[in-house]
């Protein structure tokens, strides 16, 4: 018989919205493929609904990172924690040294990340993980649907922007599950969606995400402006635009992934 979930009400300050439906949680746990025998990172497990689904799906090592004292303490009492299959790290996921946690727990790299992310920190966490290809495998992440659409958008689409370019530089994202507010307790004000981000083969990745982040921030910072005007906020970017051979009268939302890569490479080379 499974361990009862750890009790506790959601805290608005931590962006918590909990999912309890076992059938939905099983779908989320396995949305990125089988987790059997694998090392998985879960962020913000809360009362442990997804944690239970992952454990029941045969995960090898589950590292649960939880900031909330109540849930970190409760999960650490689960039988799987005593047996060494579940490891609870009490702290902020953005400050956690995940490669170190994987090594300390005897886990394997690359590790999957499967998480119903707190709404208030989902985007910065994703950007941080995109920059860490060495230890990070497939990611299965739940966001507000608006954010999920921004991750998966193609050039010319309404949601296309910085987040799509960064995500698609190192992964192949796809939206897999959409959930209404009523699926959660407490219900959020918007729909949620699960995005699976599969790492691109090494020879297809653009790994200078720090530079790409700066270029996209400038390019999309003033979406209605032509590139030559929008990029003026970043020293050397207008010159890089000329060097890359891109039409300076175009707008950021029309540039493809490869064109952003070319622009970023030209800017990095000139610095």
C-alpha atoms as an extended CHARMM CRD file, in Angstrom:
* protein
*
       271  EXT
         1         1  UNK       CA              0.0000000000        0.0000000000        0.0000000000  PROA      1               0.0000000000
         2         2  UNK       CA              1.3710000000        3.4210000000       -0.9620000000  PROA      2               0.0000000000
         3         3  UNK       CA              2.4070000000        5.9300000000        1.6910000000  PROA      3               0.0000000000
         4         4  UNK       CA             -0.2670000000        8.6150000000        2.2190000000  PROA      4               0.0000000000
         5         5  UNK       CA              0.6210000000       11.9750000000        0.7320000000  PROA      5               0.0000000000
         6         6  UNK       CA              2.1960000000       14.5120000000        3.0730000000  PROA      6               0.0000000000
         7         7  UNK       CA             -0.5310000000       16.8590000000        4.3570000000  PROA      7               0.0000000000
         8         8  UNK       CA             -0.3620000000       20.6470000000        4.0460000000  PROA      8               0.0000000000
         9         9  UNK       CA             -2.1930000000       23.5280000000        2.4140000000  PROA      9               0.0000000000
        10        10  UNK       CA             -0.7170000000       25.2840000000       -0.6180000000  PROA      10              0.0000000000
        11        11  UNK       CA              1.1330000000       28.5510000000        0.0070000000  PROA      11              0.0000000000
        12        12  UNK       CA              0.3980000000       31.3620000000       -2.4260000000  PROA      12              0.0000000000
        13        13  UNK       CA              3.7980000000       32.9370000000       -1.6820000000  PROA      13              0.0000000000
        14        14  UNK       CA              5.5280000000       29.8500000000       -3.1080000000  PROA      14              0.0000000000
        15        15  UNK       CA              3.2800000000       29.6010000000       -6.1700000000  PROA      15              0.0000000000
        16        16  UNK       CA              2.0040000000       26.1960000000       -5.0900000000  PROA      16              0.0000000000
        17        17  UNK       CA             -0.8440000000       24.4260000000       -6.9310000000  PROA      17              0.0000000000
        18        18  UNK       CA             -1.1500000000       20.7270000000       -6.2010000000  PROA      18              0.0000000000
        19        19  UNK       CA             -2.2600000000       17.9290000000       -8.4930000000  PROA      19              0.0000000000
        20        20  UNK       CA             -3.7950000000       14.8260000000       -6.9010000000  PROA      20              0.0000000000
        21        21  UNK       CA             -5.4650000000       12.7600000000       -9.6760000000  PROA      21              0.0000000000
        22        22  UNK       CA             -3.4220000000        9.4940000000       -9.8220000000  PROA      22              0.0000000000
        23        23  UNK       CA             -4.1900000000        8.8480000000      -13.5100000000  PROA      23              0.0000000000
        24        24  UNK       CA             -3.0690000000       12.3310000000      -14.5380000000  PROA      24              0.0000000000
        25        25  UNK       CA              0.0340000000       12.1200000000      -12.3390000000  PROA      25              0.0000000000
        26        26  UNK       CA              0.9980000000        8.8010000000      -13.9440000000  PROA      26              0.0000000000
        27        27  UNK       CA              0.6940000000       10.3930000000      -17.3980000000  PROA      27              0.0000000000
        28        28  UNK       CA              2.9030000000       13.3040000000      -16.3190000000  PROA      28              0.0000000000
        29        29  UNK       CA              5.4820000000       10.9980000000      -14.7230000000  PROA      29              0.0000000000
        30        30  UNK       CA              5.8800000000        9.0290000000      -17.9630000000  PROA      30              0.0000000000
        31        31  UNK       CA              5.3110000000       11.8170000000      -20.5070000000  PROA      31              0.0000000000
        32        32  UNK       CA              9.0020000000       11.9000000000      -21.4140000000  PROA      32              0.0000000000
        33        33  UNK       CA              9.3570000000        8.1420000000      -21.6910000000  PROA      33              0.0000000000
        34        34  UNK       CA              9.8700000000        5.3990000000      -19.1200000000  PROA      34              0.0000000000
        35        35  UNK       CA             11.5200000000        6.4770000000      -15.8620000000  PROA      35              0.0000000000
        36        36  UNK       CA             12.2120000000        2.9110000000      -14.7620000000  PROA      36              0.0000000000
        37        37  UNK       CA             15.6740000000        2.5960000000      -13.2430000000  PROA      37              0.0000000000
        38        38  UNK       CA             16.5560000000        6.2080000000      -14.0480000000  PROA      38              0.0000000000
        39        39  UNK       CA             17.7540000000        9.1110000000      -11.9230000000  PROA      39              0.0000000000
        40        40  UNK       CA             15.0630000000       11.7860000000      -11.7610000000  PROA      40              0.0000000000
        41        41  UNK       CA             15.0650000000       15.2850000000      -10.2800000000  PROA      41              0.0000000000
        42        42  UNK       CA             11.7380000000       16.5980000000       -9.0070000000  PROA      42              0.0000000000
        43        43  UNK       CA             11.3860000000       20.2320000000       -7.9680000000  PROA      43              0.0000000000
        44        44  UNK       CA              8.6250000000       21.3860000000       -5.6330000000  PROA      44              0.0000000000
        45        45  UNK       CA              7.1020000000       17.9720000000       -4.8460000000  PROA      45              0.0000000000
        46        46  UNK       CA              4.7580000000       19.4690000000       -2.2420000000  PROA      46              0.0000000000
        47        47  UNK       CA              2.5530000000       16.7570000000       -0.7000000000  PROA      47              0.0000000000
        48        48  UNK       CA              4.0930000000       14.1600000000       -3.0140000000  PROA      48              0.0000000000
        49        49  UNK       CA              1.4910000000       13.3250000000       -5.6530000000  PROA      49              0.0000000000
        50        50  UNK       CA              3.9670000000       13.2920000000       -8.5480000000  PROA      50              0.0000000000
        51        51  UNK       CA              6.6230000000       11.8560000000       -6.2320000000  PROA      51              0.0000000000
        52        52  UNK       CA              4.3900000000        8.8470000000       -5.6090000000  PROA      52              0.0000000000
        53        53  UNK       CA              3.6650000000        8.4400000000       -9.3270000000  PROA      53              0.0000000000
        54        54  UNK       CA              7.3810000000        8.4960000000      -10.1410000000  PROA      54              0.0000000000
        55        55  UNK       CA              8.2520000000        5.9830000000       -7.4350000000  PROA      55              0.0000000000
        56        56  UNK       CA              5.4230000000        3.6890000000       -8.5160000000  PROA      56              0.0000000000
        57        57  UNK       CA              6.6960000000        3.9430000000      -12.1190000000  PROA      57              0.0000000000
        58        58  UNK       CA             10.0030000000        2.3740000000      -11.0480000000  PROA      58              0.0000000000
        59        59  UNK       CA             12.3590000000        5.3540000000      -10.8630000000  PROA      59              0.0000000000
        60        60  UNK       CA             15.8470000000        4.2850000000       -9.7270000000  PROA      60              0.0000000000
        61        61  UNK       CA             16.8580000000        7.3830000000       -7.7480000000  PROA      61              0.0000000000
        62        62  UNK       CA             14.4830000000       10.2670000000       -7.1020000000  PROA      62              0.0000000000
        63        63  UNK       CA             15.9660000000       13.5270000000       -5.8470000000  PROA      63              0.0000000000
        64        64  UNK       CA             13.1620000000       15.7600000000       -4.5750000000  PROA      64              0.0000000000
        65        65  UNK       CA             14.1140000000       19.4130000000       -4.0290000000  PROA      65              0.0000000000
        66        66  UNK       CA             11.6470000000       21.1330000000       -1.7030000000  PROA      66              0.0000000000
        67        67  UNK       CA             11.8360000000       24.6110000000       -0.1650000000  PROA      67              0.0000000000
        68        68  UNK       CA              8.7510000000       24.2320000000        2.0490000000  PROA      68              0.0000000000
        69        69  UNK       CA              9.7190000000       22.9170000000        5.5080000000  PROA      69              0.0000000000
        70        70  UNK       CA              6.4550000000       20.9940000000        5.9460000000  PROA      70              0.0000000000
        71        71  UNK       CA              6.7870000000       18.9140000000        2.8000000000  PROA      71              0.0000000000
        72        72  UNK       CA             10.5520000000       18.3940000000        3.0000000000  PROA      72              0.0000000000
        73        73  UNK       CA             10.1490000000       16.9490000000        6.4900000000  PROA      73              0.0000000000
        74        74  UNK       CA              7.1250000000       14.8500000000        5.5450000000  PROA      74              0.0000000000
        75        75  UNK       CA              8.7010000000       13.3200000000        2.4340000000  PROA      75              0.0000000000
        76        76  UNK       CA             11.8640000000       12.4390000000        4.3540000000  PROA      76              0.0000000000
        77        77  UNK       CA              9.7280000000       10.0740000000        6.4790000000  PROA      77              0.0000000000
        78        78  UNK       CA              8.5190000000        8.0330000000        3.4920000000  PROA      78              0.0000000000
        79        79  UNK       CA              9.7730000000        4.4050000000        3.3980000000  PROA      79              0.0000000000
        80        80  UNK       CA             11.5410000000        5.0540000000        0.0660000000  PROA      80              0.0000000000
        81        81  UNK       CA             13.5710000000        7.8010000000        1.7520000000  PROA      81              0.0000000000
        82        82  UNK       CA             14.7120000000        5.4070000000        4.4570000000  PROA      82              0.0000000000
        83        83  UNK       CA             15.5280000000        2.7940000000        1.8040000000  PROA      83              0.0000000000
        84        84  UNK       CA             17.6460000000        5.2530000000       -0.2170000000  PROA      84              0.0000000000
        85        85  UNK       CA             15.5300000000        5.4290000000       -3.3850000000  PROA      85              0.0000000000
        86        86  UNK       CA             14.0620000000        8.8440000000       -2.4940000000  PROA      86              0.0000000000
        87        87  UNK       CA             16.4330000000       11.6380000000       -1.4880000000  PROA      87              0.0000000000
        88        88  UNK       CA             14.9140000000       14.8490000000       -0.1480000000  PROA      88              0.0000000000
        89        89  UNK       CA             16.9600000000       18.0390000000       -0.4840000000  PROA      89              0.0000000000
        90        90  UNK       CA             15.5380000000       20.8230000000        1.6630000000  PROA      90              0.0000000000
        91        91  UNK       CA             16.3550000000       24.0840000000       -0.1030000000  PROA      91              0.0000000000
        92        92  UNK       CA             15.9280000000       26.3870000000       -3.0840000000  PROA      92              0.0000000000
        93        93  UNK       CA             16.2330000000       24.5960000000       -6.4340000000  PROA      93              0.0000000000
        94        94  UNK       CA             17.8150000000       27.6610000000       -8.0470000000  PROA      94              0.0000000000
        95        95  UNK       CA             20.6180000000       27.5370000000       -5.4630000000  PROA      95              0.0000000000
        96        96  UNK       CA             21.0420000000       23.7530000000       -5.4680000000  PROA      96              0.0000000000
        97        97  UNK       CA             24.1640000000       22.1380000000       -6.9240000000  PROA      97              0.0000000000
        98        98  UNK       CA             22.3450000000       19.4180000000       -8.8080000000  PROA      98              0.0000000000
        99        99  UNK       CA             25.4290000000       17.5880000000      -10.1950000000  PROA      99              0.0000000000
       100       100  UNK       CA             26.7040000000       17.3730000000       -6.6110000000  PROA      100             0.0000000000
       101       101  UNK       CA             23.3430000000       16.0390000000       -5.4030000000  PROA      101             0.0000000000
       102       102  UNK       CA             23.3720000000       13.3950000000       -8.1370000000  PROA      102             0.0000000000
       103       103  UNK       CA             26.8770000000       12.3040000000       -7.1220000000  PROA      103             0.0000000000
       104       104  UNK       CA             26.0760000000       12.2790000000       -3.3820000000  PROA      104             0.0000000000
       105       105  UNK       CA             23.0160000000       10.0880000000       -3.8710000000  PROA      105             0.0000000000
       106       106  UNK       CA             24.7000000000        7.6300000000       -6.2100000000  PROA      106             0.0000000000
       107       107  UNK       CA             22.5560000000        8.7270000000       -9.1390000000  PROA      107             0.0000000000
       108       108  UNK       CA             23.4860000000        8.6680000000      -12.8090000000  PROA      108             0.0000000000
       109       109  UNK       CA             23.9370000000       11.3970000000      -15.4010000000  PROA      109             0.0000000000
       110       110  UNK       CA             22.2140000000       12.5890000000      -17.4760000000  PROA      110             0.0000000000
       111       111  UNK       CA             19.3120000000       12.8500000000      -15.0610000000  PROA      111             0.0000000000
       112       112  UNK       CA             15.7250000000       13.4680000000      -16.0810000000  PROA      112             0.0000000000
       113       113  UNK       CA             13.8390000000       16.4040000000      -14.5790000000  PROA      113             0.0000000000
       114       114  UNK       CA             10.1280000000       15.8040000000      -13.9850000000  PROA      114             0.0000000000
       115       115  UNK       CA              8.3250000000       18.5710000000      -12.1220000000  PROA      115             0.0000000000
       116       116  UNK       CA              5.1210000000       20.4810000000      -11.5810000000  PROA      116             0.0000000000
       117       117  UNK       CA              7.0260000000       23.7480000000      -11.2400000000  PROA      117             0.0000000000
       118       118  UNK       CA              5.9290000000       26.5350000000       -8.9050000000  PROA      118             0.0000000000
       119       119  UNK       CA              4.4570000000       29.1800000000      -11.2200000000  PROA      119             0.0000000000
       120       120  UNK       CA              6.5510000000       32.0190000000       -9.8260000000  PROA      120             0.0000000000
       121       121  UNK       CA              9.9470000000       30.4430000000      -10.6110000000  PROA      121             0.0000000000
       122       122  UNK       CA              9.2980000000       28.1350000000      -13.5780000000  PROA      122             0.0000000000
       123       123  UNK       CA             10.8490000000       30.2950000000      -16.2860000000  PROA      123             0.0000000000
       124       124  UNK       CA             14.1450000000       31.1470000000      -14.5170000000  PROA      124             0.0000000000
       125       125  UNK       CA             14.5470000000       27.4990000000      -13.5600000000  PROA      125             0.0000000000
       126       126  UNK       CA             14.0980000000       26.3910000000      -17.1650000000  PROA      126             0.0000000000
       127       127  UNK       CA             16.6670000000       28.8950000000      -18.4580000000  PROA      127             0.0000000000
       128       128  UNK       CA             19.1430000000       27.7460000000      -15.8000000000  PROA      128             0.0000000000
       129       129  UNK       CA             18.6800000000       24.0870000000      -16.7440000000  PROA      129             0.0000000000
       130       130  UNK       CA             18.9810000000       24.7910000000      -20.4650000000  PROA      130             0.0000000000
       131       131  UNK       CA             22.5130000000       26.0050000000      -19.7520000000  PROA      131             0.0000000000
       132       132  UNK       CA             23.4940000000       22.7190000000      -18.0860000000  PROA      132             0.0000000000
       133       133  UNK       CA             23.5940000000       20.0860000000      -20.8390000000  PROA      133             0.0000000000
       134       134  UNK       CA             26.2110000000       17.8920000000      -19.1540000000  PROA      134             0.0000000000
       135       135  UNK       CA             24.0320000000       16.5100000000      -16.3520000000  PROA      135             0.0000000000
       136       136  UNK       CA             20.5380000000       17.2390000000      -17.7010000000  PROA      136             0.0000000000
       137       137  UNK       CA             18.5870000000       14.7360000000      -19.7740000000  PROA      137             0.0000000000
       138       138  UNK       CA             14.9490000000       14.8460000000      -20.8450000000  PROA      138             0.0000000000
       139       139  UNK       CA             12.8530000000       17.4320000000      -19.0070000000  PROA      139             0.0000000000
       140       140  UNK       CA              9.1290000000       17.0200000000      -18.3330000000  PROA      140             0.0000000000
       141       141  UNK       CA              7.9110000000       20.3140000000      -16.9080000000  PROA      141             0.0000000000
       142       142  UNK       CA              4.4990000000       21.7270000000      -16.0930000000  PROA      142             0.0000000000
       143       143  UNK       CA              3.9760000000       25.4580000000      -16.6290000000  PROA      143             0.0000000000
       144       144  UNK       CA              1.1520000000       27.8990000000      -17.0840000000  PROA      144             0.0000000000
       145       145  UNK       CA             -0.1290000000       27.1320000000      -20.5860000000  PROA      145             0.0000000000
       146       146  UNK       CA              0.9360000000       30.5900000000      -21.7920000000  PROA      146             0.0000000000
       147       147  UNK       CA              4.5520000000       29.8170000000      -20.8470000000  PROA      147             0.0000000000
       148       148  UNK       CA              4.3490000000       26.3640000000      -22.4480000000  PROA      148             0.0000000000
       149       149  UNK       CA              3.2040000000       27.9090000000      -25.7240000000  PROA      149             0.0000000000
       150       150  UNK       CA              6.0920000000       30.3760000000      -25.5820000000  PROA      150             0.0000000000
       151       151  UNK       CA              8.5840000000       27.5260000000      -25.2130000000  PROA      151             0.0000000000
       152       152  UNK       CA              7.2250000000       25.5710000000      -28.1840000000  PROA      152             0.0000000000
       153       153  UNK       CA              6.4200000000       28.4550000000      -30.5770000000  PROA      153             0.0000000000
       154       154  UNK       CA              7.8060000000       28.7150000000      -34.1150000000  PROA      154             0.0000000000
       155       155  UNK       CA              8.9620000000       31.8960000000      -35.9150000000  PROA      155             0.0000000000
       156       156  UNK       CA              6.0550000000       34.1260000000      -36.9050000000  PROA      156             0.0000000000
       157       157  UNK       CA              3.6990000000       32.7440000000      -34.2650000000  PROA      157             0.0000000000
       158       158  UNK       CA              2.2110000000       35.0340000000      -31.6450000000  PROA      158             0.0000000000
       159       159  UNK       CA              4.0020000000       33.3100000000      -28.7500000000  PROA      159             0.0000000000
       160       160  UNK       CA              7.4150000000       33.1880000000      -30.4460000000  PROA      160             0.0000000000
       161       161  UNK       CA             10.0890000000       35.0020000000      -28.5040000000  PROA      161             0.0000000000
       162       162  UNK       CA             13.1940000000       34.7350000000      -26.3610000000  PROA      162             0.0000000000
       163       163  UNK       CA             12.0730000000       31.6130000000      -24.4840000000  PROA      163             0.0000000000
       164       164  UNK       CA             11.4220000000       29.6570000000      -27.6900000000  PROA      164             0.0000000000
       165       165  UNK       CA             14.8030000000       30.5670000000      -29.1600000000  PROA      165             0.0000000000
       166       166  UNK       CA             16.6880000000       29.6120000000      -25.9920000000  PROA      166             0.0000000000
       167       167  UNK       CA             14.7740000000       26.3680000000      -25.4870000000  PROA      167             0.0000000000
       168       168  UNK       CA             15.1060000000       25.2670000000      -29.1070000000  PROA      168             0.0000000000
       169       169  UNK       CA             18.8330000000       25.9950000000      -29.1710000000  PROA      169             0.0000000000
       170       170  UNK       CA             19.5430000000       22.8970000000      -27.0790000000  PROA      170             0.0000000000
       171       171  UNK       CA             16.2910000000       20.8970000000      -26.9220000000  PROA      171             0.0000000000
       172       172  UNK       CA             13.3300000000       19.8100000000      -29.0160000000  PROA      172             0.0000000000
       173       173  UNK       CA             10.2670000000       20.8860000000      -26.9830000000  PROA      173             0.0000000000
       174       174  UNK       CA              6.7310000000       19.6400000000      -27.4690000000  PROA      174             0.0000000000
       175       175  UNK       CA              3.5060000000       20.3050000000      -25.5920000000  PROA      175             0.0000000000
       176       176  UNK       CA              1.9630000000       17.0190000000      -24.4350000000  PROA      176             0.0000000000
       177       177  UNK       CA             -0.7370000000       17.4760000000      -21.7710000000  PROA      177             0.0000000000
       178       178  UNK       CA             -3.0730000000       20.4150000000      -21.0930000000  PROA      178             0.0000000000
       179       179  UNK       CA             -4.9110000000       20.6630000000      -17.7780000000  PROA      179             0.0000000000
       180       180  UNK       CA             -7.7350000000       22.9940000000      -16.7120000000  PROA      180             0.0000000000
       181       181  UNK       CA             -7.6010000000       24.9880000000      -13.4600000000  PROA      181             0.0000000000
       182       182  UNK       CA            -10.0300000000       22.5700000000      -11.8070000000  PROA      182             0.0000000000
       183       183  UNK       CA             -7.4290000000       19.7850000000      -11.9220000000  PROA      183             0.0000000000
       184       184  UNK       CA             -5.4380000000       21.5370000000       -9.1750000000  PROA      184             0.0000000000
       185       185  UNK       CA             -5.9040000000       22.4560000000       -5.5270000000  PROA      185             0.0000000000
       186       186  UNK       CA             -6.1880000000       25.3660000000       -5.1910000000  PROA      186             0.0000000000
       187       187  UNK       CA             -7.2350000000       26.0360000000       -8.8170000000  PROA      187             0.0000000000
       188       188  UNK       CA             -4.9530000000       28.5390000000      -10.5790000000  PROA      188             0.0000000000
       189       189  UNK       CA             -6.5410000000       31.2460000000      -12.7290000000  PROA      189             0.0000000000
       190       190  UNK       CA             -5.2020000000       29.7880000000      -15.9840000000  PROA      190             0.0000000000
       191       191  UNK       CA             -4.7870000000       26.4730000000      -17.7980000000  PROA      191             0.0000000000
       192       192  UNK       CA             -1.5710000000       24.5230000000      -17.2900000000  PROA      192             0.0000000000
       193       193  UNK       CA              0.4180000000       22.4270000000      -19.7460000000  PROA      193             0.0000000000
       194       194  UNK       CA              3.2070000000       19.8710000000      -19.6860000000  PROA      194             0.0000000000
       195       195  UNK       CA              6.1680000000       20.3980000000      -22.0060000000  PROA      195             0.0000000000
       196       196  UNK       CA              8.6300000000       17.6130000000      -22.8200000000  PROA      196             0.0000000000
       197       197  UNK       CA             12.0660000000       18.9540000000      -23.7920000000  PROA      197             0.0000000000
       198       198  UNK       CA             14.3030000000       16.3380000000      -25.3990000000  PROA      198             0.0000000000
       199       199  UNK       CA             18.0080000000       17.2300000000      -25.6510000000  PROA      199             0.0000000000
       200       200  UNK       CA             19.2150000000       17.7940000000      -29.1940000000  PROA      200             0.0000000000
       201       201  UNK       CA             22.1330000000       15.6530000000      -30.3820000000  PROA      201             0.0000000000
       202       202  UNK       CA             25.3950000000       17.3180000000      -29.3690000000  PROA      202             0.0000000000
       203       203  UNK       CA             26.2730000000       18.3170000000      -32.9350000000  PROA      203             0.0000000000
       204       204  UNK       CA             22.9240000000       20.1420000000      -33.3070000000  PROA      204             0.0000000000
       205       205  UNK       CA             23.0960000000       22.2280000000      -30.1120000000  PROA      205             0.0000000000
       206       206  UNK       CA             24.0820000000       25.8680000000      -29.8140000000  PROA      206             0.0000000000
       207       207  UNK       CA             25.7100000000       25.8990000000      -26.4150000000  PROA      207             0.0000000000
       208       208  UNK       CA             26.6170000000       29.5930000000      -26.0100000000  PROA      208             0.0000000000
       209       209  UNK       CA             23.3050000000       30.3110000000      -24.2990000000  PROA      209             0.0000000000
       210       210  UNK       CA             24.7020000000       33.2230000000      -22.2930000000  PROA      210             0.0000000000
       211       211  UNK       CA             25.3850000000       35.1400000000      -25.5170000000  PROA      211             0.0000000000
       212       212  UNK       CA             22.1360000000       33.9790000000      -27.1190000000  PROA      212             0.0000000000
       213       213  UNK       CA             20.2500000000       35.1500000000      -24.0310000000  PROA      213             0.0000000000
       214       214  UNK       CA             21.6930000000       38.6600000000      -24.4010000000  PROA      214             0.0000000000
       215       215  UNK       CA             20.9700000000       38.8270000000      -28.1390000000  PROA      215             0.0000000000
       216       216  UNK       CA             17.3790000000       37.6350000000      -27.7420000000  PROA      216             0.0000000000
       217       217  UNK       CA             16.7520000000       39.9610000000      -24.7900000000  PROA      217             0.0000000000
       218       218  UNK       CA             17.7570000000       42.9250000000      -26.9530000000  PROA      218             0.0000000000
       219       219  UNK       CA             16.0290000000       41.7060000000      -30.1140000000  PROA      219             0.0000000000
       220       220  UNK       CA             12.7000000000       40.9380000000      -28.4390000000  PROA      220             0.0000000000
       221       221  UNK       CA             12.9070000000       43.7760000000      -25.9200000000  PROA      221             0.0000000000
       222       222  UNK       CA             11.1860000000       46.0610000000      -28.4250000000  PROA      222             0.0000000000
       223       223  UNK       CA              9.2830000000       43.6370000000      -30.6220000000  PROA      223             0.0000000000
       224       224  UNK       CA              7.6820000000       46.2350000000      -32.8650000000  PROA      224             0.0000000000
       225       225  UNK       CA             11.0100000000       47.7390000000      -33.8700000000  PROA      225             0.0000000000
       226       226  UNK       CA             13.2020000000       46.6290000000      -36.7470000000  PROA      226             0.0000000000
       227       227  UNK       CA             16.2760000000       44.6910000000      -35.7140000000  PROA      227             0.0000000000
       228       228  UNK       CA             18.7000000000       47.5470000000      -36.3630000000  PROA      228             0.0000000000
       229       229  UNK       CA             16.7840000000       49.6940000000      -33.8770000000  PROA      229             0.0000000000
       230       230  UNK       CA             16.0700000000       46.9960000000      -31.3000000000  PROA      230             0.0000000000
       231       231  UNK       CA             19.7010000000       45.8340000000      -31.1640000000  PROA      231             0.0000000000
       232       232  UNK       CA             21.0830000000       49.3120000000      -30.4400000000  PROA      232             0.0000000000
       233       233  UNK       CA             20.6620000000       48.5740000000      -26.7340000000  PROA      233             0.0000000000
       234       234  UNK       CA             23.4080000000       45.9200000000      -26.9380000000  PROA      234             0.0000000000
       235       235  UNK       CA             26.9270000000       47.2070000000      -27.7750000000  PROA      235             0.0000000000
       236       236  UNK       CA             28.2660000000       45.6480000000      -30.9570000000  PROA      236             0.0000000000
       237       237  UNK       CA             25.0060000000       43.9370000000      -31.9010000000  PROA      237             0.0000000000
       238       238  UNK       CA             24.1640000000       46.2290000000      -34.8220000000  PROA      238             0.0000000000
       239       239  UNK       CA             27.6120000000       45.5950000000      -36.2960000000  PROA      239             0.0000000000
       240       240  UNK       CA             27.0800000000       41.8520000000      -35.7870000000  PROA      240             0.0000000000
       241       241  UNK       CA             23.7550000000       42.1510000000      -37.6000000000  PROA      241             0.0000000000
       242       242  UNK       CA             25.5470000000       43.6070000000      -40.6160000000  PROA      242             0.0000000000
       243       243  UNK       CA             28.2990000000       40.9760000000      -40.4400000000  PROA      243             0.0000000000
       244       244  UNK       CA             25.7650000000       38.1300000000      -40.3430000000  PROA      244             0.0000000000
       245       245  UNK       CA             24.1190000000       39.3410000000      -43.5540000000  PROA      245             0.0000000000
       246       246  UNK       CA             20.6190000000       39.5700000000      -42.0780000000  PROA      246             0.0000000000
       247       247  UNK       CA             18.1840000000       42.1900000000      -43.3400000000  PROA      247             0.0000000000
       248       248  UNK       CA             18.2380000000       44.9400000000      -40.6630000000  PROA      248             0.0000000000
       249       249  UNK       CA             14.6270000000       45.9020000000      -41.4440000000  PROA      249             0.0000000000
       250       250  UNK       CA             13.2990000000       42.5450000000      -40.2580000000  PROA      250             0.0000000000
       251       251  UNK       CA             11.7560000000       42.0660000000      -36.8280000000  PROA      251             0.0000000000
       252       252  UNK       CA             12.9170000000       39.5710000000      -34.2250000000  PROA      252             0.0000000000
       253       253  UNK       CA              9.8430000000       37.3420000000      -34.4660000000  PROA      253             0.0000000000
       254       254  UNK       CA             10.6990000000       36.4860000000      -38.0900000000  PROA      254             0.0000000000
       255       255  UNK       CA             14.1880000000       35.1330000000      -37.3970000000  PROA      255             0.0000000000
       256       256  UNK       CA             14.6730000000       31.3760000000      -37.3750000000  PROA      256             0.0000000000
       257       257  UNK       CA             16.7530000000       29.4400000000      -34.8720000000  PROA      257             0.0000000000
       258       258  UNK       CA             19.6560000000       29.2500000000      -37.3360000000  PROA      258             0.0000000000
       259       259  UNK       CA             19.5130000000       32.9910000000      -38.0190000000  PROA      259             0.0000000000
       260       260  UNK       CA             19.6350000000       33.7650000000      -34.3070000000  PROA      260             0.0000000000
       261       261  UNK       CA             22.6010000000       31.4300000000      -34.0190000000  PROA      261             0.0000000000
       262       262  UNK       CA             24.4000000000       33.2040000000      -36.8520000000  PROA      262             0.0000000000
       263       263  UNK       CA             23.7120000000       36.6190000000      -35.3190000000  PROA      263             0.0000000000
       264       264  UNK       CA             24.8960000000       35.4680000000      -31.8900000000  PROA      264             0.0000000000
       265       265  UNK       CA             28.0370000000       33.8700000000      -33.2960000000  PROA      265             0.0000000000
       266       266  UNK       CA             28.9090000000       37.0890000000      -35.1770000000  PROA      266             0.0000000000
       267       267  UNK       CA             28.3720000000       39.1410000000      -32.0260000000  PROA      267             0.0000000000
       268       268  UNK       CA             30.4780000000       36.7970000000      -29.8740000000  PROA      268             0.0000000000
       269       269  UNK       CA             33.2870000000       36.7950000000      -32.4330000000  PROA      269             0.0000000000
       270       270  UNK       CA             33.4340000000       40.5970000000      -32.5380000000  PROA      270             0.0000000000
       271       271  UNK       CA             33.5470000000       41.0990000000      -28.7850000000  PROA      271             0.0000000000
